[in-house]
Amino acid sequence: MFEHEQFQKKLYGRRKGPKLSAYKEDLRRTLLPKVALNIVNGAAPHSYFSPPVDDVWLEIGFGAGEHMLALARANPVVGLIGAEPYESGVAKLLSHMADDPPPNIRIHEGDARDILASLPDGTLGKIFVLFPDPWPKTRHHKRRFIQTAMLTEFARVLKPDGEFRFASDDAGYAAWTLERLLAHPAFIWTAASPADFTTRPAHWPPTRYEAKALHGPPVYYSFARA
């Protein structure tokens, strides 16, 4: 199992942003408890959903949740678990789904490592890490979420032929991730040409952050299979 104590360093920045509106505060009181993930150590992730789902995907650091919500609506028989420590991001997702909450979303307002540590082997179909904090200064690289040990943990919880997806607009972090993926024996990078690394596939829902990033440096995409 995942040795959580090896990764006690905080890998994310602030948890609170500007004061939330009364509407978003109300959603946190009323809607969040209904969709919150109540982690049970060793529980199969399928058990968190009713009605039953055929597969479970995990998004780590979902931001405002557009990507996860789009996937949930497009894949009603897939359970989507999202981890996001930033309170305002969770509140934004709640506001997007308030009128029609999908039954196949569960939210963990906290560290994704808590989820990973609880999961049995081979129980996730996909893991998404999209536009994580790049921690660009060399002395902060140890705080990047993607590390070799983390990829080993991803490989443990993914099903055979499960998929890891990564995106970043930081060239240094994209190179860092690709280097570790290519060196890891549990993963196969699926790109067949340079265009595969810089073009978002049609079935990959865009995020609000990505839309902003596309007006700046290139965005880099990676797929890898376990």
Backbone bond lengths (Angstrom), bond angles and torsions (degrees), N, CA, C in turn:
res aa  C-N    CA-C-N  psi(-1)  N-CA   C-N-CA  omega(-1)  CA-C   N-CA-C  phi
1 M - - - 1.462 - - 1.524 110.23 -
2 F 1.301 114.05 164.68 1.463 122.27 -177.75 1.518 110.57 -64.89
3 E 1.323 116.66 123.43 1.467 120.58 176.84 1.522 108.10 -82.75
4 H 1.334 115.45 86.01 1.467 121.13 -173.88 1.518 111.83 -58.43
5 E 1.334 117.18 -33.49 1.451 119.58 -176.89 1.525 112.48 -64.25
6 Q 1.320 117.89 -17.74 1.462 119.84 177.85 1.523 111.56 -73.40
7 F 1.320 116.29 -13.88 1.459 120.03 -173.42 1.524 111.07 -125.39
8 Q 1.323 117.23 43.83 1.450 120.08 -176.17 1.532 112.87 -77.33
9 K 1.333 117.61 -15.46 1.461 118.99 178.67 1.514 109.41 -60.63
10 K 1.327 115.44 142.10 1.458 120.85 177.88 1.524 108.60 -71.29
11 L 1.334 116.64 122.97 1.458 121.55 -175.94 1.519 112.50 -102.83
12 Y 1.312 117.72 4.83 1.455 121.25 179.29 1.524 109.18 -130.72
13 G 1.330 115.69 168.05 1.455 120.49 -177.99 1.521 111.74 -90.05
14 R 1.318 116.18 -130.53 1.461 120.78 -175.62 1.529 112.08 -67.43
15 R 1.334 114.94 155.35 1.455 121.01 176.30 1.523 111.45 -102.83
16 K 1.305 116.63 -27.27 1.459 120.39 -178.76 1.525 110.28 -116.81
17 G 1.325 115.93 143.76 1.455 122.38 176.37 1.514 110.10 -117.60
18 P 1.340 117.74 -145.07 1.466 120.45 177.23 1.522 110.99 -60.71
19 K 1.311 116.27 157.53 1.461 121.50 179.18 1.524 109.92 -57.52
20 L 1.317 116.34 133.14 1.449 121.41 -179.54 1.527 110.88 -74.23
21 S 1.332 115.38 152.60 1.459 120.42 175.06 1.526 109.39 -68.42
22 A 1.313 115.73 162.52 1.458 120.11 178.57 1.535 110.28 -60.18
23 Y 1.337 116.86 -35.92 1.461 121.22 179.84 1.527 110.74 -63.60
24 K 1.336 117.03 -46.56 1.462 119.71 -179.44 1.523 111.71 -69.63
25 E 1.311 116.75 -35.04 1.470 118.93 175.50 1.521 110.35 -62.69
26 D 1.331 116.14 -38.49 1.454 119.90 179.03 1.534 110.99 -66.04
27 L 1.346 116.68 -39.13 1.465 120.01 177.36 1.521 111.05 -63.70
28 R 1.306 116.95 -36.38 1.462 119.87 177.92 1.535 110.78 -65.32
29 R 1.318 116.54 -33.28 1.464 120.17 179.47 1.522 112.26 -78.38
30 T 1.336 117.08 -34.75 1.459 120.27 -170.56 1.521 114.37 -104.00
31 L 1.344 117.45 -46.58 1.463 120.52 -175.59 1.520 112.90 -87.24
32 L 1.330 117.64 -40.21 1.468 119.72 -175.50 1.529 112.81 -56.65
33 P 1.337 120.34 -43.17 1.469 118.43 178.97 1.527 113.32 -60.49
34 K 1.320 117.62 -26.74 1.466 121.13 -178.41 1.527 112.21 -76.61
35 V 1.338 117.16 -25.68 1.467 120.51 -176.59 1.526 112.11 -115.75
36 A 1.317 117.07 3.44 1.465 120.44 -178.57 1.521 110.69 -69.14
37 L 1.322 115.59 143.99 1.463 122.06 176.33 1.515 108.84 -84.60
38 N 1.299 116.32 118.07 1.461 121.40 175.74 1.527 107.80 -97.70
39 I 1.317 115.90 95.50 1.460 121.74 -171.30 1.524 111.42 -64.65
40 V 1.324 114.72 130.01 1.458 122.10 174.27 1.517 107.17 -121.09
41 N 1.318 116.87 118.35 1.457 120.45 -176.75 1.518 111.38 -60.06
42 G 1.347 115.31 125.79 1.449 121.06 177.93 1.514 114.95 85.81
43 A 1.336 117.84 -4.08 1.465 120.41 -179.18 1.522 110.60 -74.24
44 A 1.334 116.22 140.12 1.465 120.12 173.34 1.525 108.38 -65.66
45 P 1.330 118.69 134.80 1.466 119.94 -175.99 1.523 113.42 -61.50
46 H 1.332 117.93 -25.38 1.463 120.16 177.09 1.533 111.23 -59.49
47 S 1.335 116.64 -27.38 1.462 120.01 -175.08 1.521 113.01 -70.75
48 Y 1.329 117.91 -11.88 1.459 121.12 179.90 1.531 112.78 -81.16
49 F 1.331 117.74 -4.41 1.461 120.07 -171.50 1.527 112.31 -121.40
50 S 1.319 114.12 140.46 1.454 122.31 171.55 1.528 107.39 -146.44
51 P 1.348 117.12 123.36 1.455 128.79 6.98 1.532 112.66 -67.24
52 P 1.333 117.13 165.97 1.469 121.41 -176.43 1.533 112.41 -60.07
53 V 1.325 115.64 151.90 1.467 121.89 178.11 1.524 109.22 -120.67
54 D 1.333 115.55 158.21 1.462 121.50 -178.83 1.524 112.99 -88.48
55 D 1.331 116.80 -23.10 1.466 121.30 -176.98 1.518 107.26 -153.72
56 V 1.345 116.66 163.02 1.461 121.94 178.01 1.512 109.26 -132.95
57 W 1.338 115.69 132.24 1.461 122.94 177.90 1.520 109.20 -118.50
58 L 1.316 116.23 149.34 1.468 122.64 -178.24 1.523 110.19 -120.75
59 E 1.336 116.52 127.39 1.462 120.81 172.36 1.520 108.58 -110.92
60 I 1.310 115.42 125.99 1.464 122.43 -176.92 1.524 109.02 -102.98
61 G 1.335 116.47 116.82 1.460 121.05 -176.99 1.510 111.05 72.46
62 F 1.343 117.73 68.80 1.465 120.08 -171.96 1.520 114.29 -82.50
63 G 1.329 118.78 0.50 1.460 120.06 177.41 1.518 111.12 63.92
64 A 1.336 117.05 -121.58 1.459 121.34 177.72 1.524 112.02 -89.89
65 G 1.335 117.81 -2.56 1.451 121.77 170.64 1.508 116.99 86.85
66 E 1.350 118.99 7.36 1.468 119.69 -177.08 1.530 112.20 -60.59
67 H 1.318 115.86 -43.24 1.462 120.64 -178.22 1.527 110.45 -63.16
68 M 1.321 116.71 -48.55 1.458 120.39 -177.79 1.526 111.19 -65.82
69 L 1.320 117.86 -40.86 1.457 120.69 -179.60 1.532 110.91 -65.45
70 A 1.330 117.00 -40.92 1.465 120.42 177.64 1.524 110.62 -62.71
71 L 1.333 117.52 -42.07 1.458 120.64 177.96 1.523 111.11 -64.36
72 A 1.325 117.28 -40.87 1.454 120.93 -178.79 1.525 111.23 -63.15
73 R 1.331 116.26 -42.08 1.464 119.54 -179.05 1.526 110.98 -72.04
74 A 1.322 117.71 -32.77 1.470 121.09 -178.78 1.525 112.56 -81.63
75 N 1.342 117.25 -17.84 1.468 121.40 -176.02 1.529 109.33 -131.62
76 P 1.322 117.85 72.68 1.472 120.41 -173.16 1.523 114.89 -64.46
77 V 1.336 118.04 -17.30 1.469 119.32 178.86 1.526 111.87 -98.68
78 V 1.332 116.20 12.17 1.470 122.13 175.38 1.521 108.75 -112.45
79 G 1.331 116.98 133.74 1.452 120.94 174.75 1.518 110.12 -87.89
80 L 1.337 116.64 132.33 1.466 122.11 179.25 1.527 108.77 -110.88
81 I 1.329 115.56 119.49 1.461 121.48 173.62 1.522 107.45 -105.87
82 G 1.320 116.59 128.03 1.453 121.00 179.57 1.512 111.69 -121.37
83 A 1.330 116.23 134.41 1.460 122.02 176.13 1.524 108.57 -112.98
84 E 1.325 116.50 127.82 1.466 121.31 179.01 1.532 108.41 -152.81
85 P 1.327 117.29 114.77 1.466 119.46 -178.83 1.527 113.81 -78.92
86 Y 1.353 117.62 -14.77 1.457 121.23 -174.18 1.531 109.11 -83.52
87 E 1.293 116.52 115.73 1.465 122.80 -175.08 1.524 112.49 -56.78
88 S 1.323 117.67 -41.89 1.461 120.38 -178.20 1.525 111.52 -66.90
89 G 1.332 117.55 -34.18 1.457 120.80 177.51 1.516 110.76 -64.62
90 V 1.322 117.06 -44.03 1.461 121.20 177.61 1.522 109.90 -61.39
91 A 1.340 116.76 -43.10 1.462 120.56 -179.81 1.526 111.32 -62.99
92 K 1.329 117.53 -37.10 1.469 120.34 178.54 1.523 110.93 -65.82
93 L 1.342 116.83 -43.22 1.458 119.15 177.12 1.522 110.68 -60.93
94 L 1.311 117.14 -44.10 1.466 120.16 178.85 1.521 111.25 -58.40
95 S 1.330 117.01 -39.36 1.467 119.81 -179.87 1.520 111.21 -68.78
96 H 1.353 117.68 -32.96 1.467 121.15 178.82 1.531 111.33 -68.98
97 M 1.314 117.47 -31.43 1.463 120.85 -173.34 1.523 113.33 -106.18
98 A 1.334 117.02 3.02 1.462 120.73 -171.57 1.528 113.08 -60.31
99 D 1.331 117.56 -39.48 1.469 120.49 -176.16 1.523 112.89 -73.16
100 D 1.327 117.35 -23.57 1.465 121.07 -177.07 1.528 109.01 -153.52
101 P 1.331 118.18 73.31 1.472 120.61 -176.01 1.525 111.65 -64.49
102 P 1.327 118.70 119.54 1.469 120.00 177.28 1.529 109.91 -65.89
103 P 1.310 117.92 137.96 1.463 119.62 179.05 1.525 113.30 -73.02
104 N 1.344 116.39 -9.37 1.462 119.80 -175.10 1.525 113.27 -104.31
105 I 1.341 117.21 28.76 1.466 121.87 174.15 1.525 109.33 -120.82
106 R 1.343 115.67 134.86 1.451 122.56 171.17 1.527 108.11 -130.03
107 I 1.325 115.99 136.82 1.465 122.42 -173.35 1.529 110.11 -116.57
108 H 1.332 114.51 131.54 1.468 120.98 171.88 1.518 107.20 -114.05
109 E 1.327 116.71 109.08 1.466 120.41 179.14 1.531 107.78 -85.03
110 G 1.321 114.09 78.41 1.450 118.43 -176.59 1.516 111.14 175.76
111 D 1.307 115.92 -157.90 1.449 124.22 -172.55 1.529 110.54 -79.61
112 A 1.327 117.22 126.43 1.470 121.43 179.68 1.515 111.93 -62.61
113 R 1.309 117.84 -23.42 1.461 120.19 -179.77 1.525 111.71 -64.02
114 D 1.352 116.34 -26.74 1.463 119.49 175.67 1.524 110.29 -63.14
115 I 1.329 116.71 -39.96 1.465 121.28 179.09 1.525 109.89 -67.95
116 L 1.325 115.84 -50.94 1.460 120.23 -177.29 1.526 111.39 -56.59
117 A 1.317 116.26 -42.52 1.463 120.24 -178.11 1.522 112.14 -63.77
118 S 1.330 116.85 -24.28 1.467 120.75 -175.56 1.520 113.27 -89.22
119 L 1.331 118.23 -15.79 1.461 121.28 -169.21 1.529 113.38 -82.37
120 P 1.320 116.80 140.20 1.468 119.85 170.61 1.533 110.14 -68.53
121 D 1.303 116.34 166.56 1.467 121.68 178.72 1.530 110.68 -65.51
122 G 1.340 115.67 145.73 1.452 122.40 169.02 1.516 115.51 58.67
123 T 1.344 117.39 46.19 1.465 119.27 -174.75 1.530 114.05 -121.31
124 L 1.325 119.24 -3.20 1.466 121.54 179.01 1.522 110.33 -111.53
125 G 1.331 115.81 142.26 1.460 119.91 176.49 1.511 112.60 -86.15
126 K 1.343 116.95 -35.25 1.463 120.99 -178.26 1.520 109.92 -147.98
127 I 1.333 114.79 150.47 1.466 122.95 172.10 1.526 107.50 -128.54
128 F 1.339 116.28 132.67 1.457 121.87 179.14 1.527 109.77 -117.78
129 V 1.327 116.41 130.72 1.463 122.71 170.51 1.524 105.29 -128.88
130 L 1.321 117.06 99.50 1.462 122.09 -172.13 1.519 110.63 -114.83
131 F 1.319 115.89 120.22 1.459 123.88 177.88 1.537 112.46 54.72
132 P 1.333 116.55 52.73 1.469 118.66 176.15 1.519 110.36 -70.98
133 D 1.321 115.44 163.31 1.465 120.65 176.17 1.525 108.15 -59.30
134 P 1.352 118.17 122.10 1.480 119.39 -175.63 1.516 114.63 -77.71
135 W 1.343 117.73 -12.59 1.458 119.84 -176.12 1.535 109.37 40.09
136 P 1.340 117.46 68.39 1.466 120.69 -168.23 1.531 116.12 -68.68
137 K 1.333 117.69 -25.40 1.462 118.71 -179.19 1.530 109.66 -71.46
138 T 1.324 115.66 138.69 1.463 120.81 -176.17 1.522 111.86 -54.65
139 R 1.311 117.62 -39.55 1.462 119.84 -177.57 1.534 112.54 -69.05
140 H 1.343 115.88 -13.78 1.458 120.05 179.65 1.531 113.38 -101.34
141 H 1.337 117.62 -0.27 1.465 119.48 -175.97 1.530 112.39 -59.37
142 K 1.317 116.68 -26.74 1.473 119.64 179.07 1.519 111.43 -67.06
143 R 1.344 117.26 -13.91 1.468 120.64 179.79 1.532 111.80 -94.31
144 R 1.316 117.92 -2.47 1.462 119.49 175.19 1.526 109.26 -64.07
145 F 1.324 115.22 140.58 1.459 118.91 -177.28 1.521 111.54 -66.51
146 I 1.332 116.35 -37.43 1.459 119.82 -178.79 1.522 109.76 -83.04
147 Q 1.304 114.74 109.18 1.456 124.28 174.81 1.529 106.75 -132.41
148 T 1.301 117.50 162.92 1.455 120.28 179.97 1.524 111.21 -58.14
149 A 1.314 117.42 -42.06 1.462 120.36 179.63 1.523 110.96 -64.18
150 M 1.335 117.32 -35.13 1.459 119.67 178.55 1.526 110.66 -69.23
151 L 1.321 117.79 -38.43 1.453 120.31 176.03 1.529 110.95 -62.94
152 T 1.309 116.77 -36.44 1.464 120.22 175.94 1.523 110.30 -62.43
153 E 1.322 116.44 -38.56 1.463 119.97 177.87 1.526 111.24 -69.21
154 F 1.336 116.58 -39.23 1.466 119.75 174.90 1.535 110.00 -58.46
155 A 1.317 116.31 -45.48 1.465 120.71 -179.34 1.524 110.96 -61.18
156 R 1.314 117.03 -35.02 1.465 120.12 179.82 1.528 111.68 -65.98
157 V 1.338 116.83 -44.21 1.469 119.42 -173.28 1.528 112.76 -87.01
158 L 1.336 118.17 -16.07 1.464 119.98 177.97 1.527 111.17 -77.49
159 K 1.328 115.46 146.58 1.457 120.91 172.57 1.523 109.72 -68.19
160 P 1.312 118.90 161.40 1.467 120.03 170.97 1.528 109.86 -55.05
161 D 1.301 116.73 131.57 1.458 123.90 -176.14 1.526 112.38 69.96
162 G 1.337 117.28 14.65 1.460 120.97 174.12 1.516 110.53 -66.12
163 E 1.330 116.49 164.61 1.467 120.81 -170.22 1.525 111.41 -122.70
164 F 1.321 115.70 137.39 1.461 123.31 171.20 1.521 108.02 -112.57
165 R 1.343 116.49 126.29 1.463 121.06 178.22 1.526 109.78 -117.42
166 F 1.325 114.81 137.10 1.467 121.67 -177.60 1.518 108.66 -135.33
167 A 1.327 116.83 142.53 1.464 121.10 173.00 1.518 109.04 -143.16
168 S 1.343 115.34 145.78 1.463 120.81 178.16 1.519 109.48 -158.23
169 D 1.327 115.69 149.21 1.462 120.08 171.99 1.523 110.43 -101.90
170 D 1.333 116.27 10.30 1.460 121.84 177.25 1.527 107.84 -103.86
171 A 1.330 117.02 110.30 1.462 121.36 -175.26 1.525 111.77 -59.69
172 G 1.321 116.22 -36.52 1.462 119.38 -179.80 1.511 112.14 -65.40
173 Y 1.321 116.20 -41.79 1.469 119.49 179.91 1.530 110.40 -71.82
174 A 1.336 116.96 -36.65 1.464 120.02 177.03 1.525 110.40 -61.35
175 A 1.326 117.27 -43.56 1.462 121.08 178.87 1.531 110.70 -66.18
176 W 1.320 115.54 -40.75 1.472 121.45 177.73 1.533 110.77 -57.26
177 T 1.336 115.24 -46.52 1.463 120.52 -178.03 1.525 110.88 -67.35
178 L 1.335 116.81 -45.45 1.452 120.39 -179.50 1.528 111.24 -61.86
179 E 1.316 116.66 -41.12 1.468 120.24 179.09 1.528 110.61 -58.68
180 R 1.327 116.98 -42.92 1.465 120.31 -178.21 1.518 112.03 -74.81
181 L 1.318 117.10 -34.39 1.462 119.69 176.20 1.524 111.60 -64.99
182 L 1.333 116.04 -45.05 1.459 119.74 -178.45 1.530 111.89 -65.92
183 A 1.323 116.17 -29.81 1.465 119.90 -178.24 1.526 112.42 -85.97
184 H 1.342 117.01 -11.72 1.461 119.15 -174.23 1.530 110.13 -87.60
185 P 1.315 118.01 126.47 1.474 120.27 -175.71 1.526 113.76 -68.46
186 A 1.330 118.09 -16.65 1.462 119.93 -176.07 1.523 113.16 -87.54
187 F 1.350 117.73 -8.59 1.457 119.83 -174.01 1.525 112.04 -122.36
188 I 1.327 114.21 147.46 1.461 122.06 173.33 1.514 107.51 -120.79
189 W 1.330 116.61 120.62 1.459 120.54 177.65 1.517 108.33 -77.16
190 T 1.338 117.26 130.81 1.458 120.93 -168.38 1.526 114.94 -95.96
191 A 1.316 119.28 -3.25 1.471 120.55 -178.45 1.524 110.69 -63.31
192 A 1.331 115.69 136.73 1.463 120.71 179.22 1.520 111.97 -106.60
193 S 1.343 117.22 -13.05 1.464 120.93 -178.84 1.523 108.52 -154.91
194 P 1.349 117.95 163.43 1.465 120.21 177.52 1.523 113.22 -56.26
195 A 1.328 117.98 -32.12 1.467 121.30 -179.41 1.522 111.57 -63.31
196 D 1.334 116.74 -30.02 1.459 119.85 179.28 1.521 112.05 -65.43
197 F 1.316 116.72 -22.05 1.452 122.57 -177.67 1.523 112.01 -85.40
198 T 1.337 117.54 -18.72 1.468 120.72 -173.77 1.531 113.66 -123.54
199 T 1.314 117.76 4.77 1.464 121.34 -178.98 1.522 109.60 -119.55
200 R 1.335 115.99 124.17 1.460 119.26 178.02 1.518 109.54 -73.15
201 P 1.336 117.70 124.41 1.460 120.24 178.33 1.528 111.53 -61.02
202 A 1.320 116.11 153.72 1.461 121.48 -175.67 1.523 112.18 -62.68
203 H 1.330 117.56 -30.69 1.456 120.35 -177.07 1.524 112.65 -88.57
204 W 1.315 117.99 10.07 1.463 123.26 -179.11 1.527 107.94 -102.12
205 P 1.336 120.15 103.48 1.467 121.21 -177.87 1.528 111.13 -61.02
206 P 1.337 118.21 135.61 1.461 120.91 179.49 1.525 111.58 -74.86
207 T 1.318 116.05 160.32 1.456 121.81 175.27 1.520 109.18 -113.40
208 R 1.322 115.87 163.02 1.464 120.91 177.35 1.524 110.34 -61.41
209 Y 1.334 116.42 -41.37 1.461 120.04 179.04 1.520 110.50 -63.67
210 E 1.318 116.64 -40.44 1.458 120.40 179.92 1.517 111.29 -61.90
211 A 1.335 117.20 -40.30 1.464 120.90 179.19 1.524 110.69 -59.76
212 K 1.320 116.52 -39.06 1.464 119.98 176.45 1.527 110.95 -69.69
213 A 1.333 115.91 -41.68 1.463 120.85 -177.02 1.520 111.76 -63.19
214 L 1.333 117.45 -31.46 1.464 120.66 -176.95 1.517 112.47 -66.32
215 H 1.326 118.22 -13.70 1.461 121.70 176.06 1.528 111.60 -90.51
216 G 1.337 116.05 1.24 1.455 120.59 -179.05 1.515 111.00 -122.04
217 P 1.350 117.46 -132.31 1.467 120.86 179.85 1.525 110.53 -63.99
218 P 1.335 117.69 163.69 1.474 120.13 178.02 1.530 111.59 -59.52
219 V 1.318 115.56 150.43 1.458 121.09 173.19 1.526 108.07 -100.46
220 Y 1.322 116.43 135.26 1.455 121.72 -176.67 1.540 108.79 -112.47
221 Y 1.337 114.66 135.53 1.457 121.58 -178.26 1.527 109.17 -119.85
222 S 1.336 115.57 143.40 1.457 120.66 176.62 1.513 110.06 -135.77
223 F 1.328 115.78 138.11 1.454 123.10 169.34 1.521 106.82 -119.34
224 A 1.303 116.52 140.13 1.462 120.34 172.77 1.518 108.45 -144.10
225 R 1.318 116.33 143.76 1.455 120.89 178.34 1.520 110.73 -111.39
226 A 1.324 114.05 141.16 1.462 119.44 -180.00 1.532 109.74 -82.14
